[in-house]
């Protein structure tokens, strides 16, 4: 009677818990946000406004078009988000211990976010590459389409046709984008939570909502230019002579800057923000609920 279940402190679970929770919350959020992500990718590929893209997708392929690449999106979360959120939790915990239990300053949180982003992106790049190609496939001429059936078929075909190392094509911009995104997302979220609780006196639900919105904004601003370059690199096709339009990320950035100016890197920002912010919010909300359930059952 009245006994509370205390979290288990021994065994493997405490070590893997941040990774399991991070991956689960990311996958749940992706199931909800996948349609917006599909629209964002097609806008970046130059198919028009959000309304135009949405109308064409519904007309040509029906509602299923919005969930093309979902299997790759889920695998990406199972690798990328599992690694980045789990790593961030472990890194910040170690940093707090080194700081004698005191709250971390913003720059230390940013460094933890940068590192966690790099780790997650390196592990998740194969799934990310498959996701971009599956989403972009319908936009290619019929003769150039790859017709991937699912993420595993995509990964198998990439290895068979281009070699194992092709799975990390675009890894440079992907890692840099992830570092920017996670610096913005993770550091600003932690800082906002502290501010909302300590200075504004907000409750748990309001704190999560407010902090998630702030982190979603900074994640978008910090990462969209790199996301744009990454998408261009990953979806490029060789011409008739076998030459690719870009030799690398830097070449893509320079050519984009010359032809479209700096604002070209923020193509699709409203849709990108609308995608990133809700996804960030749902990740934190799902994570918060998962932790509550685990606490209630003594995990």
GUMARGU-894304 format. One record per atom (N, C-alpha, C): residue in one letter; x, y, z. Coordinates in steps of 0.001 Angstrom, whole numbers, plus 524288, in hexadecimal, padded with zeros to 5 digits. Layout:
BEGIN
AXYZ/...
***
This chain:
BEGIN
X803447FB5780000/X800008000080000/X8036E804E580000/X80291808507FC42/X8056380D447FC34/X80AFC80CDD7FA66/X80CD5807FA7F93C/X812398076C7F772/X812BA809597F1DB/X8169B80CA37F0E1/X8179E80E907EB9D/X81BC880B347E905/X81B0580A4A7E410/X81EDB807437E127/X8238480AAE7E005/X827FD808E97E187/X82CC680BE17E0A3/X82F87809E67DBC2/X831A180D797D89E/X8346580BD67D3F3/X838E38083B7D535/X8399D804547D1EC/X83DF3800B17D2A7/X8430B803747D16A/X846DF8029E7D4B9/X84BDA8055F7D409/X8502F801E77D1ED/X84F5F7FCB67D204/X8537B7F9337D048/X852717F6FD7CAEE/X856317F3DE7C903/X855857F14C7C403/X856BF7F4C97BF63/X8554A7F2D67BAC9/X8566C7F5807B5E1/X8528C7F9E67B4C7/X84DBE7F9657B6BA/X849907FD067B55D/X84AEE802CF7B621/X84D31804687BA8B/X84E71809F87BB29/X8520080C217B6E7/X8555A808C67B4BB/X858F880A827B0AF/X8565F80B177AB5C/X852C8807767AA32/X850428079E7A50A/X84B2680AB37A509/X8491D80BE87A9A1/X8441280E9E7AA15/X843D0813AC7A6EE/X847BC8173A7A738/X8476981C157A426/X8472181B1979E4B/X849B8816F279C74/X849BE815B7796E5/X8447F813697952E/X8425F80FD379853/X83D4E80D7779720/X83907811A179722/X838FD814E879B16/X835098190379B81/X8356C81CDE796FB/X83A3681E537959D/X83AFF8220079154/X8390D81FD878C26/X83A7581AFB78AFB/X838BC818927861E/X832DA817EF785D7/X8307E8163D78A21/X82AD48156C78A3B/X827DF81A8A7896C/X8299681EAE78C0C/X826EE823BB78B7C/X8279B825E9785FE/X82C3582528783AD/X82D20826F977E5A/X829D08241E77A5F/X8293A81F0677AFF/X8262581BE877754/X8205B81D42777B0/X81E6A81E1977C60/X818EE81FA077D0B/X817E4824EE77A8D/X81B888288F77B47/X81AED82DC277906/X81B1282D8B77311/X81E6782A38770E5/X81EE5829C876B3D/X819ED827BB768BB/X8173C8243376B47/X812518222476931/X80E5C8268576855/X80E9782A7C76BA6/X80AE982ED776B4C/X80CAB832E176744/X811BF833D0766E4/X813CA8382B763CE/X81566836AF75E44/X81553831AC75CE4/X8172882FE4757C3/X814BC832CB7531B/X80F93833D275305/X80D538369A74E82/X80FB483C0074D9E/X810BE83EE6751CE/X813108441575148/X818A3843A674F45/X81B6983FA4750F1/X820C483ED774F25/X820E683DC074945/X81D1483ACC74754/X81CC3839B3741B7/X81C0F83EC073E9F/X818A78422D74078/X817B18472F73DD8/X81CA184A8473DEF/X81F5D84A927425B/X8242A84DAB742E8/X8284E84C0473EF2/X82913846EE73E61/X82D07844F873ABF/X82BC28469473528/X826D284634733A6/X8254F8478472E44/X825B384D6172D38/X824C78509573127/X825858563A73085/X82B468575D72F83/X82EB1854C97327E/X8345385592731D8/X8363A853A472C82/X8336384FFC72A39/X834CF84DF87250F/X8326E85140720B0/X83003855A772224/X82E2C8596F71E4E/X828ED8584C71BDB/X82561855A971EAA/X820498545571C71/X81C0C8585571DA5/X81D7285CB072020/X8199B860C772110/X81868861A4726C3/X8141886469727BE/X81286865C472D0C/X810418610E72FDF/X80F65861B17350B/X80D3D85D6A7382B/X807DC85BD473630/X8049D85FB5734DF/X7FF5985E8D732F7/X7FF8685BB272DB8/X8030185D7A72A40/X8038085B1972514/X8056F8557B7257B/X80966854B2728BD/X80B9F84F7A72974/X8079384BC572BBD/X804CA84D8972FC2/X800D184A4D7324E/X7FC8C848B772E7A/X7FABC84C7E72B64/X7F6A084B7172788/X7F8648476572386/X7FD238480772184/X7FF2F8446071D9C/X7FFF783EE371FCE/X801ED83E98724AB/X802BF8397972713/X7FD9C83688727B4/X7F98D839477297C/X7F471836D672A28/X7F2268352B724E8/X7F2D783878720E8/X7F0AD8376571BC2/X7F35D832C97191F/X7F8938328B719A1/X7FB9682E9D716D3/X7FBDD829597199A/X7FC9A8297371EC7/X7FD918248372190/X7F9E28237E7262D/X7F6838273C72765/X7F2F18266C72BBE/X7F58D8273D73102/X7F2D2825E073524/X7F4B1826D573A7C/X7F99D823BD73BB2/X7FA6481F5373900/X7FEF981C15739FD/X8041581EC2738A4/X803CA822C47353B/X8088482594733AC/X80B11828527384B/X807EF829D373C19/X809F682CAC7409A/X80CF6829197445D/X80C3E82403743CC/X80EE78205674749/X812FB81D1174474/X8146681EC573FB8/X8188E81C1073CDB/X81DB781D0873FB4/X8207F818F3740CE/X8256181992743AA/X824C0819487498D/X82015817DD74B70/X81F3F817937511B/X822D48138D753A5/X823A280F1E75104/X8270280B1175342/X82C8B80D2275401/X82E698104175038/X8339B81292750BD/X833AA816A775510/X82F608199575587/X82F0181D7D759A9/X82F2E81B0775F14/X82C878169F75FAC/X82C7E813E5764B7/X831E08119E765F1/X8346E80F5F761E7/X839B080D40762BC/X83D7A811A37641B/X83CC181622761A2/X8401E81AA6762C8/X83F8F81C417687E/X83ABE81C6376A6E/X839E781DCA76FE4/X83C1A819A17738B/X83B8F814A8771EE/X83D7E8105777529/X843728106F7759A/X8460A812E7771D3/X84BC38135077206/X84D76818CB773C1/X84BF581CB5770B3/X84DAD8221A77193/X84BC182454776CA/X846A28242C777B5/X8448D8268877C7B/X845EE823597814E/X8461081E37780B8/X847CC81AF67851B/X84D4381C9B786D2/X850C081D48782FE/X8562B81EA278439/X856BA824367863F/X8541482801783BD/X854ED82D7978540/X8528B82EC778A87/X84DB882D1378B91/X84B4C82E4D79096/X84DD382B3879501/X84F2482645793E3/X851D082326797D7/X8572A8255779916/X85A19826D079509/X85F528290D795CC/X85F0D82E3B798BA/X85B368317D79759/X85AB383697799EA/X859A2835DA79FC4/X85652832287A114/X8550D831247A68D/X859E882F547A980/X85CCD82BC67A72D/X8618D829C37A9A9/X865AB82E0D7AA2A/X8666A8311C7A604/X86A618353F7A60B/X86925839797AA18/X8643A83B207AA4D/X862CB83F297AE18/X8632B83D1E7B3B5/X861E88382A7B46D/X86254835D87B9A8/X86800835D47BB75/X86B87834447B7EE/X8711C8343C7B934/X8731E839BF7BA30/X8714283D7E7B70E/X872F3842EC7B7B0/X87119845377BCDA/X86C50843E07BE6C/X86A3F845CC7C366/X86D60843877C7F1/X86EBF83E867C785/X871F483C0F7CB91/X8774283EC07CBF8/X87985840137C77B/X87E93842CC7C76D/X87E1B848617C972/X8794984A727C93D/X8783F84FCF7CAF9/X8763C84FEA7D094/X8774D84BAB7D37F/X875B184B377D8FD/X86FCB84BA67D9BE/X86CDB849B27D5EC/X8672C849967D66F/X8646F84EA97D518/X867558529F7D395/X864F8857AF7D246/X862CA8578D7CCB7/X85EA585ABC7CBA3/X85C7885B067C651/X860A585CB97C26A/X8605D85A9F7BDB4/X8643E85BDB7B9BB/X863298612C7B740/X86735864397B61C/X866788690D7B31E/X864F1867B47AD88/X862B186B7F7AAC4/X860A086A8F7A58D/X864C2868757A1C7/X8698786A7D7A214/X86D7C868CF79E54/X86EE48630E79F06/X86EB88611B7A3DF/X86FD485B967A4C0/X86B60858247A2AE/X8669285A087A344/X8621F857337A10D/X862868571579B19/X8644285B79798E2/X864DF85BC67932F/X86903857EE79150/X86D4F857867942C/X8716F853D6792BA/X86F7884E347930B/X86C6284D0E7970B/X86A18847D079784/X86668846C3792F8/X8635884AC17916E/X85FC684A3478D0B/X862A284956787EC/X866DA84C427871A/X86A0984B9F78263/X86C2E84612781F8/X86E508442C78653/X870A283EF578667/X86C8783ABA78593/X8681A83B4478845/X863E78376C787B4/X861CD8375478225/X8616B83BEA77FBD/X85F9383C3977A5A/X863368397B77696/X8684D83A3577750/X86C26837B5773E9/X86BF2831C577474/X86B7682FD97793F/X86B2582A3677A31/X86647827F27779F/X861CB82A717788D/X85CDE8288A7766D/X85CC68288E7707F/X85EC582CC276E1D/X85EA682D347686E/X8622482931765CA/X86696828167681B/X86A2882438765DA/X8679C81ECF765CC/X8650381D8B76A09/X862668187A76A6A/X85D8B81843766EE/X85ABC81C9476687/X855C281CA0763BA/X855FF81DFB75DFD/X85AA581F3B75BDB/X85AFA8210B7566E/X858DD81D2A75260/X859EA81805752D2/X857BB8146774EE8/X851C5814C274E89/X84F21814E4752F4/X8496B81547752E9/X847A981A8F750DA/X84AA581EAC75217/X84952823E57503B/X849CB8243374A4E/X84DDF821E17482C/X84EAB821C174283/X84A2C81EDE73FD2/X848B481A6E74205/X8445D8176873FD1/X83F4981A7D7400F/X83E7081D4F7445B/X839B28207274506/X83952824AE740DB/X83D88827A274008/X83D8382BDE73C2B/X83C91829B4736B5/X83F248256873566/X83E7E8232F73027/X838F68211D72F48/X836BA81EA87333C/X8316C81C9C732B4/X82D7D8210C73221/X82E528254C734F9/X82AC1829C0734AF/X82B4F82CA372F81/X8301182CCA72D5B/X8311082FB77288D/X8301182C837239E/X82F58827757241F/X82F118240471F92/X82AB48258771BD0/X82633826E771DE7/X821B98283071A9A/X8227A82D377178B/X826458306871927/X827358356471675/X82AE1834C0711D2/X82D508303571139/X8311882F4F70D01/X82E5782D9570800/X830E882E5D7037D/X82EC882C356FE9F/X82E37826466FF25/X82A6D824126FC70/X8293B81E7C6FD02/X82E0A81B066FC3A/X8316781C736F88B/X836018193F6F75C/X83A13819586FBB5/X839E681D596FF10/X83DD381DE97032F/X83BE681C137088D/X8370D81A93708E2/X834F2818FD70DF7/X8374B813CD70FC2/X8381D8136E714DD/X83AA480EC971709/X836BD80AA4718CF/X831E880C42719DE/X82DAD808AD71B49/X82F088054D72010/X830E6807BD7242A/X831EF804E372901/X82CB88032D72B65/X82C717FE5072D23/X827A27FC3D72F74/X827177FDD47352B/X82B637FDCF737F8/X82B777FF5873D7B/X8310C800C173EEC/X831EC80222743CC/X83717803FC74567/X83B457FFC2744D9/X839DD7FAE7745F0/X83DBC7F6B8745A1/X83F2E7F58673FF4/X83B4E7F5D973C85/X83C607F53C736F3/X83FD67F9AC7350B/X83ECD7FE69736ED/X841F6802F473573/X847A08023D7372F/X848658009C73C0E/X84DAF7FFDB73E1B/X850937FB8D73B15/X84DD17F750739EA/X8502D7F2FE736F8/X851CE7F4CD7318B/X84E547F7C172EE1/X84F7E7F9A67299E/X8540F7FD7E7299C/X85445800DB72D79/X85886804B172DC2/X85DC1801E472E52/X85DF27FDFE731C8/X862C67FB0573293/X8642F7F7F672DAA/X8604B7F57872B3F/X861437F24472697/X862FE7F58F721E8/X860887FA1E7213C/X861A27FD5E71C9D/X866368011471D55/X866F7802F07222C/X86AC980723722FF/X86F02805D2726FF/X86E6C80177729BB/X872408000272DA8/X8709D8018D73328/X8730E7FF1C7370A/X871A98000873C82/X87265805AE73E19/X876AD8081873C61/X877D080D6873E16/X873F68116973BE6/X870ED80FDC737F5/X86CF081362735D4/X868AA81473739D8/X8683C8110173DC2/X8645C811D8741E3/X86582816CF744FF/X86A588188D744A4/X86BD781D5C7476B/X86CB0821E3743A2/X86A3D8217073EF2/X86A64825D073B44/X8677D82A6773DBC/X869E382EF273DA8/X8677E8337E7401F/X8681183391745FD/X86B6D8301E7481C/X86C1082FDA74DCD/X86E43834EA74FFC/X871AE8378074D05/X873F383C6B74ED8/X86FD4840737501E/X86C86841FB74C3C/X8686D845CC74D65/X86458843C47513F/X8637883E967513A/X85FB283C5F754E7/X8619883D1075A85/X8669283BF675B69/X868D083C82760A2/X868D78424176258/X86A71845B375EBE/X86A9784B4C7600A/X8651984D5076133/X8614484BAA75DF8/X85BD584D3875EE9/X859FD84B547643A/X85B388466D7656C/X859908442C76A63/X85C1B846F976F01/X860F18488C76E5D/X8639684B6B77289/X860E2850A177378/X85F8E8535A76F2B/X85CCC8585076FB7/X857638579A77204/X85483853B577010/X84F38852C1771EE/X84F2585158777B0/X8529E84DCA77935/X8529384C0977EA7/X854C78501078266/X858608534478098/X85A178579D783D9/X8557985B32784EA/X8527585C6D780C7/X84DEE85FCB78172/X8499A85D397848C/X848798585A78339/X844128559F785A6/X845038542D78B60/X849548517E78C5D/X84A3D84F467918C/X84BEA8535D7958C/X84FA9856A9793FE/X8519885A93797B1/X84D5E85E8D79908/X84A838606E79514/X846798645B79617/X841EB862057992E/X840D285CF879850/X83C9985A7A79B46/X83DEF85A2D7A10C/X84293858327A22E/X8443B857D17A7AA/X8444485D267AA47/X84657861157A770/X846A38665B7A99C/X8412A8689C7AA6D/X83DA8867A07A6BE/X8384E869A47A71B/X8354B867127AB8C/X8363B862077AC5C/X833A685F467B0AD/X8353A861BF7B5E2/X83A3F862B67B683/X83C208652C7BB4B/X839BA86A937BC06/X8397686D9A7B7CC/X83753872E97B819/X8317F872CA7B963/X82E9786F587B6C2/X828EF86F067B7A4/X8279C86D537BD2C/X82AA0869BC7BF4C/X82999867C57C492/X82B8086B907C8C6/X8305D86D6C7C825/X832CC8708D7CC47/X831198763F7CC43/X83029878767C79E/X82EF887E097C749/X8293E87F407C628/X826A587BCE7C342/X8212A87CC77C1F0/X81D668799F7C548/X81F62875A17C7D9/X81C1A872717CB42/X817E586F647C86C/X818EA86DE47C387/X8150C86B067C077/X814AE865547C243/X81029862F77C149/X80F6685D7C7C279/X8122185A0C7BE81/X811D4854F87BF4B/X814AB8514D7BBEF/X812E58518E7B642/X80DB2851637B56A/X80BAC851667B012/X80D0B8567A7AD36/X80C5A85AD97AFD4/X80D8C85FEE7AD72/X8135E8607A7AC60/X8168885E707AFE5/X81C3985EB07AF33/X81DEF85B927AA69/X81BE5856D57A9E0/X81D458538C7A564/X81B91856287A04E/X816E3858617A03E/X814D785AE879B8D/X8181985FA679A0F/X8193C8630979DDF/X81C34867CB79CD0/X821D58668C79B44/X8245A8631D79E2B/X829CD861C079D14/X82A5185F02797D2/X8268C85BCC79679/X826AB8590979176/X8262F85CD578CE3/X822E4860C878D81/X82237864AB78960/X82747867B878880/X829CB8694E78CC5/X82EC086C1F78C64/X832E7868B9789D0/X8334B863DC78B79/X8374D8606978953/X8363285F277839B/X8313885ED678225/X82FD685DE677CB7/X8317F8626677931/X830EA8673077B16/X8327686BC67780A/X8385F86BD677734/X83B5586B2B77B60/X8410986B5D77AEB/X8432C866B7777D8/X840A28624477858/X8424185DBE77540/X8417F85ED676F6D/X83D3A8616776E13/X83C19862A376896/X83FF9866827665E/X840E686AB87692C/X8446686ED47674E/X849F986CC4766A7/X84BA5869A576A5A/X85110867B876A4C/X852058637376636/X84DE9860AE764AF/X84EC785BFD76178/X84CE785C4775BD7/X8493D85FCA75A8C/X846FE85FBA7554F/X84AFF86068750E9/X84EC38640575146/X8529A8647274D05/X8557485F5374BF5/X856DB85C937501E/X859928579974F84/X855E38535E74D83/X850EC853AE74F0E/X84D0884FF674D35/X84C358509774756/X84C268556E74595/X84B728568C74001/X84FF08543373CD4/X854C68552573E93/X8595E8531273BDF/X8595384D1D73BFB/X8581884AE574076/X857F2845377410E/X85413842C973D3E/X84F7C8452073CBE/X84B7F8431773935/X84D4E843497338C/X84FCE8479A7320D/X851B58482472CB1/X855E48440772B77/X859648430372F28/X85D9A83F3572E5D/X85B71839AB72E03/X857D88386673180/X855E68330E731C6/X852618319572D33/X84FAD8355972AE3/X84BFF83401726B6/X84E46834D87213F/X8531F836DD720CA/X8554C8381871B9F/X856418332B71868/X8558E833C171346/X8564B82F7E70F8C/X85A7B8311D70B9D/X85D9E82D76709A0/X8618082ED07059C/X85ED782FFC7006A/X8614C8335D6FD49/X85F2F834826F81F/X860D5830406F43E/X85FEC8313E6EF34/X8611782D4B6EB32/X866DC82BDB6EAFA/X86A3682F876EC8F/X86FDB82E906EC9E/X871C282C416F1C8/X86E0F82B506F564/X86F73829186FA70/X8717A82D176FE53/X870B58321A6FD2F/X87290836397009E/X86E368381B7043A/X86F77838A67093E/X86BAB83A8B70D04/X86BA38408A70D0A/X8672A842E970E56/X866D5848AC70E55/X86A4984B4071275/X86B658486F716B7/X86EAD84A9571AE2/X87307846B771C2B/X8779F848D171D47/X87BFF8456A71EC0/X87C0B8444472495/X8790D8473C72790/X878D28467872D32/X8757C84AA572FBF/X8754884A8C734EC/X8720484E31737DD/X873B3853DA73714/X878C9854C07372E/X87ABD85A1873699/X8797685C397312B/X87A20858EB72D37/X878E785A7E727D9/X8731585BB772750/X86FCA8588B729CD/X86A2A8596C729B9/X868D085EA372C54/X86B6485FBC730C0/X86A61864997339A/X86BED8695A7305A/X8707D8691A72DD8/X8726786D7E72AAF/X86EDA86E70725FF/X86D6F86A4172330/X86A1386ACD71E9B/X864A786CCB72018/X8629D86AED72485/X85D8486CB77265A/X85DB587280727C6/X861E98741A72A5F/X862958798E72BEB/X862EF87D1A72725/X865B687B5372319/X8666787E7771E54/X8615287EFD71B42/X85E6087ABF71AF8/X859A087AC7717BB/X854CA87CCD71A94/X8548687BF271FAF/X84FC287D7072280/X85071881147270C/X855618822672883/X856418859072CFA/X85588882AA7321C/X856B0885437368C/X85668882AC73BA6/X850F8880C873D24/X84CE88838673B56/X8479E881EF73CC9/X845FB87CD273A31/X848DA87B3C73616/X847AC8764073382/X84831871B87374D/X84BC28724073B13/X84C9786E1C73EF1/X847E086D7B74293/X8448A87182742BA/X83FEF8714D7461A/X83AFB8704A742F5/X83BA286DEA73E5B/X8372D86C4373B33/X833C98688C73E63/X82ECE869B573EAA/X82B318665A74191/X82B6F866FF74771/X82D8C86B8A74956/X82E1586C2E74EFC/X828E786BBA751F4/X8249786E3675019/X81FB286DAB7530E/X81E12867FA753D1/X81E53864EF74F8C/X81CDA85F6974FF4/X820CC85C737534B/X825CD85DC1752A7/X829E585B36755C4/X8290585C4175B95/X827D98612675CE9/X826D88627C76265/X821F585FB676462/X81DDF85FA776111/X8190285D087629B/X819EF8573676378/X81DA0854F976076/X81EEB84F7976143/X8224E84EAF76617/X8266E851DD7668B/X82A2E8512276AC6/X827BB8523877016/X8250B8569F7708A/X822ED8582A775A7/X81F1985425777DE/X81B188527B774CF/X8179484E79776F2/X81A62849547781C/X81E28847E6774C4/X820FE84307775B2/X8240C8436277ACD/X826A9847D077B92/X82990848AB7806A/X825DA848787851A/X8216D84B2A78492/X81DA484B40788DA/X81BA8845C678A19/X81A70842D178608/X8186283D92786E8/X81C82839E77891B/X8216983A987876C/X825A7837667899C/X825F08383E78F7F/X825F283D3679120/X8265483E53796B8/X8217983C9C799AF/X81CE883D5A79751/X8180783BC1799E6/X817D0835D679A7B/X819018331079637/X8191682D5779677/X81D3082B7379A61/X821C182DF479A4A/X825EE82C7079DEA/X8243182D3E7A38C/X8219C831AA7A488/X81FA9832D37A9C6/X81BB982EB97AB8F/X8183682D277A7F7/X81439829467A94F/X8169F823DA7AA1C/X81A74822847A6E0/X81D2681D787A777/X81FD081D2A7ACC3/X82260821727AE48/X825078218F7B358/X8212B821237B7DE/X81C928236E7B736/X8188B8230C7BB4C/X816BB81D687BBF5/X815D781AD27B77E/X8141E815587B7AA/X8184C811EA7BA35/X81D32812D17B8A9/X8217F80FC57BAE7/X821E58109A7C0C5/X82127815697C26A/X82168816907C811/X81CF6813E37CAFF/X8185F813C57C882/X813D58116A7CB21/X8145380B7C7CBC8/X81763809027C848/X81801803527C89D/X81D54801CE7CAE3/X82037805B17CCAE/X82519804A17CF65/X829CD803BD7CBEE/X829B2805B07C723/X82E278050B7C3AA/X831C0809CE7C3ED/
***
